[in-house]
Structure formats: structure tokens, C-alpha cells
Amino acid sequence: MSLRKCFIIISVGLILLFIVSAINSITGNPISKFLAKRAAGDYIEDKYSDLDIEIKEVYYNFKFKTYGVNIQSKTSEDTSFTIYTDGLGNIDYDDYEHRVTNNFNTWNRLNMEIDERANQLIRGELDYVFDKVFIQFIETSKDNQDLVKLHRDMKLDISSPPLPLETYIIVFTEDVSYAKIAEVAKAIEKVLENHNIPIDTYSVRLIPLSDKPKNEEEGVSWVNSLVVNDFPKELMSEKNLPKVMEDYELKNSLEQYK
């Protein structure tokens, strides 16, 4: 074999090695994935043998250089968690306690169901130019006490949610004023009341229509926007609502700087 052919073969081999190494650095290598899956299987039998669960996916987190093994129950939607290993198949930890025992999965699922339902109603019944529509649980405590009120695989009763709800609406409009914020908030309130969805606080942000991005890839600027945050439902019936909202937002803003 000529020296030129040897050089070509070596070069191609090095290029292929570089490509494989680059791919493995992002997706992980097959051997480590196999070790992670095998270790997770043994770990499940040892620690969670009473659960009817199965391995759904093995993935590589290139940022932390760890492997995650996603576990899902065959009978419980909310019983899903991840077992984390290193590249040699050694178990680091699992997040069962946080996601399952502490009901985070339940909280997240119900939140998504509520948001999807409310989005369909609001966007379907109102003709504003919406940027975002959020309906979600209010986090009233920082020590997971809210999650204790939930129970695994509970069904959503949107007319009687297990936790208080808030709505956050972002609208593009030519009229950026507290009068317009009040109008949008009242329209949202009416739609949700008609469908027996109780809301505890309303947040509405208006952005000039001229600031609406030309395509979805562009970011949305809030520089010229106007907002009222966490406006309580008890004040929604006030007569001069725009003025009440303006005063409420001013008071909140001043308290943040104290």
C-alpha cells in the first residue's frame, strides 16, 4: 500500500473518530447508556419493586455529563421520575420524592390541563391580538405546602380547583392604557365566569401593536408596555376600575423598592 493511500485512510479514520466523538459528547455513548439502563433496572428491583413501573427512555445530559433514565408507571400517570447515573452506570440519585411523593407531577399536569382549557376558551371567545395567555395555580407558599393538598392521579375539576388560580394575559393593542387593561381584564373575567372557572388574581400586560414582531422568531419587547400585576378579584367590581388598577400597580411598584 502506498504512503498516499495510508495517509488517506488514516485521515478518514481520524475524521470519523472526530465525528463520533462530537456526537457522543452531545448524545452520550451507547455503552454508557446500556450501563445506565442496566443499573436503573437493578435499582428499580431493589428500591421500587412494589411499583408497576418500566423504563421509558435513557438520555444523556451533556451539560452535567450524566445519564438520565426516565421511569413511568404502567397504571399511574403521575408516577414518573428519573434515575440519574454517571457514565459507568453508578447511581447518583433519583427524583421520586420530589416528583411523585411531593405531588409535583400532579401539580404540573393539572396546571397544564387548566392552562390548555382556559386558553381554548379565551382565545376562542375573544378577538384580542394575544401574545400569551396563562391560567395557572398561584404559588402561595415556598415550602411545598400547596402540593400537600393534591393527591396522585386526581382528576381536574376546573370549577373547583384544588389551589387558587391566577391569569396572566399579554395583548398587542393600539390603545396602551389602564382603561384598555380594565377592558381586557373584565372580558377575561366574563369568559371564565361563564364557564365557572374561579380566578383569584388578574395580570394584564399591553404592548403597542406597532411593537408586535414580524415573525415568531423575534423577541417581544416590553419597553413600551403597560401592566397591572396580581390584581385581586375582589376589586374587579370597582366603579372606576382603570383608576383603581393604576393606583394598585403604583402602590405595588413603590413597595418593591422599599
N, C-alpha and C positions, 0 to 999 in steps of 0.2 A: 504493500500500500504506500502510495506516495505521501510525502510530507504535507503536500497541499490538502489531500483528502483527509489526512489525520487532523489537520488544523480545522477543516470544515466540520468534521464530526464532533470534535471537542467543543467548538464554538456553538454548534446547535445544541449539544448536551447542556452546556452552561446556560444557554438562553432558556431551554426548557426547565432546567433546575431553578432558574430565577423566577420564571412564571409560576411554577408550582409553589415555590416558597412565598411569593407575593399573594397567591390565592389562599394558601394556608394561614397566612398572617391575618387574613380578614375572616375567613370562614372556619378556621381551625383544621387540624389534620384528622383524617379518618381513623387512625389508630387511637388517638386520644378520645375521639367521640365514642368509639367502641368501648374503651375502658370506662368512660363516664357512664355510659348506658348500663354496662355490666355492674359497676359499683352501685348505681342507683337501684338496680333490681335487687341486689343483696340488701341494700339499706331499707328498701320498702318491706321486704320479707321480715327483716329484724324489728323494724320500728312501727310499721303501719300494716301489719298483716291482717288486722281486723277490718280494714277498709277495702272496698271493692274498687281498686284503682288500677290504672295502667299507664305506661309510658307513652306519651303522645309525640314528643319531639326532643331532639338533642341539638343544641345550638352553641355557638362559640361567641363569647363577648370579647372582642379584640381590645376594647378599652381597658378592661380589667384582667384580660388574659385568663379567663375562667370559662368553664363549660357549664351550661345550664340544662337540666333535664326536666322538661315540663311534665307534670303528673296530673291526670284527670280522673275523677271518679266515673264509673260507668252508670251510676244511679243518682248522683247528686251534682247538679250544675255548678253549685258554689264550692264544691270540694275540689279545688285545683290549686296546685302550688308548684314550686320549683326547688329542685335539689341542685346545689352547686358543687362542682368538683374542680380540682386542678388538672393539669394535662396528663397526670399519671393515674388518674382515677381515684384520688384520695378525696373523701367527702369533706367539704368545708362547712357547710350548714344548709338548712332548708328554711323556707319562709312559711311553713304550715301554720305556725302560731299566729303570725301577723295576718295572713290572708284568709285562713279558714277559722281558726279558733276565735279570733277577734272580729270576725264578720266583715273584713274589708271587702272580700269578693262580693258578698251580698250587697253591701253599701254601693259598690261600684256598679253592679248590674242594675240595681233599682234606679240609681242615678241616670244611667244611660237610657233605661226604659222611659223614665219620666221625661227626660230631655227630648227623646225621639217623638213621644206622643204630643208634647206641647209644641214642638217645632212644627209638626204637621198641622196642628190646629191654627197656630198663629200665622204661619206663612200661607196657609190655605184660605184664611178668612180675612186677612188684612193685606192691603196692596202697597204698603210702605216698601221702600228700597232697603231691604235688610242687609246688613253686613254679617252680624252674628245674632243668634237667638239662643240664650242659655236659660234653662229651668233646672235647678238642682237643689240638693239639700244644703241648708245653712250649717256650717260647722260652728256649733255653739260651744264646744269645749275642745281643749287641746290635749286631753288625756284619754281619748278614745271612749269616753263615757257614752257618746251618742251611739257608738257601734253596739253597745250592750243592749240597746233597745231593739236590735234586729235579731232575727233568727234565720238560720241557714235555709235556703231554698224557699223563703217566704214569697208569696205572690204579691204583686203590686196592686194596691187599692188606691188609685190616684186621687180619689175623692176623700180619702182619709189616710194620707201618707204617714209613715211611722216617725218622720222627722220634719221639722218646718222647712218650707221651700222659699227660695228666692228666685227672682227672674232678673236677667241682665240682657238688655237689648241694645244693639248698636244699629243706628239707622242713618243712611245718607239722605240729606234733605237740603232744599234751598233755604228753608227757614230754620236757622240755628238760634233758638230762643227758649226761654223757660216755658213760654206758652206752648210751644211745639212739644217740649218734653212732657208737659202735663197732658197734652192731647194724646200722645203715643202711649203714655202710661195708662190713661183711662181706657183707651182702646184695647190694650193688652188685658187690663183688669176685666173688662166686659167679656172678652172671649173666654178667659179662664173661668170666670164665674158662671157663664152659660154652660160650661162643661164640668162644673162642680170641682174645680181644681183650686184649692186654697193656697194663696200666696201670702207670705209674711212681709217680705220687703221687695221693693221695686228699684232697679237701677236702669237708667236710660242714658245712653250717650248719643249725641247728634254730631254728625260730621258733615261739613259742607259737601253738597253734591259735586261741586267742582273738584273736590279732593278725592273723588272715587277713582281708584286705579283703573287704567285702561285694560289691564288683563289680570288674571288671578295670581300671576307670579310676582306682581308688585306688592310691596308692603303698604299698609294703610297708615297714613299719618294722622295723629291725634292733635297736632299742633293747634289747629283752629276749631277743635271740637268743644262741646259743652256737655256737662254730665251732672247727673244727680245720682248719688250712690246710696244704697240701702235705705231708701225712703219707706217708712213703715206704713202698712196697710191702714192703720188707724187714722192716718192723716189724709188718706186719699179722698175723703168726702168733704174736705175743707172747701169753702166757697171760693176764695181767691187762691186756687191751687198753684198757679205759676209763682206767685209771690211767696207762698209757704215753702215751695220747693227751693226757690232761690235762697231764702233765709236758712233753710235747713242745711243746704250744701255749704253755705258760707260758714255757718256755725261748725260743721264737721271739719272744714278746711282749717279753721282757726285752732281747733282743738288738736289737730295733728301736729301743729307747730309749737304747742306748749311744751 
